[in-house]
């Protein structure tokens, strides 16, 4: 919601974080952040104009080209990153609560992903950069070549609202480790929490201009993508926006990584254990109220055990505690915004108007009249060609699809424009691993799904280009450079 006047709150963030300072915006628009569970005003945040993005990019460029950051050693950067991690960890409780209020994420999940994980990712990359060789000398036909890995430069980081803190840190941490400088443009739906990065950066002594934060909408965000002083875009968001951003980066020959949408499948093999599936279902299909890029919104069930799987998934969904995201007992909170609720409800209508069978949910939960709540919803007998099986709903809406044999299961799982996540469920680990190897997704779990910070994460097909996390997540923030030098020049 965009307004120019209105009551102020103690959570307001009306200034941008540029060059280590809190600066007045050039833009005049104010975004009113709405609490997902109540529909009431949570706080106000200034929306950036092109001039604000320009100021932030210039600060980042100066810090890289002229400031001390471009000349720091890996050990110096690691030390600042660890202080940054400490400063974020000290704020973890407030951060977790704020994000839950912004986007409806259940608080226990928020404590993990917005509270603890950002500091963990920073520490992981601080440790890594102290051990990764950034320069090596190779013998060549005419002498020696110094192969260097240099920072890619100024990074424009664009993040979505569903896991704002950790997804921001998936970009900030490897960028800092590599020696890059950053302009972060968070999503208006989670307008307030990103500035906690600025508070913590200053406390940690991050040099001015190394990290800059400007809230903006799509149009102004696009000026970050095409700004001439930006070297790389790190984007997480929808496939639709990723296509536009990727096209612009292609035109500019600008490096970019794209972490996009998904339509992941859980493949339950015919010897699968229902209790094991149910133990994982909260984390695979309903995590963050279904507002997770890896949400397993398709459950593939063998025809021989189809009714059993449908009944189990339906009773699991029926049993989920829907309510206040700040209550630790809540398993499913509200959708992040009213417009997103409308989108999810429109997909429930798509399901109702297809040949699929609505088994549970399908409406707004009784007694939760305020906020953007939706019932956990399960459709059975969904055809994999239906829109419900092909398009990303991004809510607690699950399609159960029958299959005949392992080959058919793999075929259906792979018959998707997306390729982000997935799982295979069977007590026969060799069989499950065999199926997992055939699934064309960037990640896949066997009898559970849990993102490993130490391993590359990202998508195949329309789910994106490039990888975050693990040592591989550092690669896209480094450029190779070969310096041809004679042996004499190297002092040998
Ligand atoms: P979105 O694409 O609408 O917006 C994401 C961000 O991009 C926001 O900050 C938005 O303001 C900005 N943006 C949109 N268009 C832009 C443009 N043309 N130029 C510059 N900036 C632009 O996505 P969303 O609704 O915020 O997030 C949900 C989507 O993100 C889902 O599709 C989900 O699957 C995806 N996602 C993917 C991953 C992953 O790692 N693959 C993780 C989380 C979310």
Boltz pocket constraint, residues with backbone or C-beta under 6 A from the ligand:
constraints:
  - pocket:
      binder: B
      contacts: [[A, 158], [A, 159], [A, 160], [A, 161], [A, 162], [A, 163], [A, 167], [A, 185], [A, 186], [A, 187], [A, 188], [A, 216], [A, 217], [A, 218], [A, 219], [A, 220], [A, 221], [A, 222], [A, 223], [A, 225], [A, 236], [A, 237], [A, 238], [A, 239], [A, 240], [A, 241], [A, 242], [A, 244], [A, 245], [A, 258], [A, 259], [A, 260], [A, 261], [A, 262], [A, 292], [A, 293], [A, 294], [A, 392], [A, 394], [A, 420], [A, 458], [A, 459], [A, 463], [A, 464]]
      max_distance: 6.0
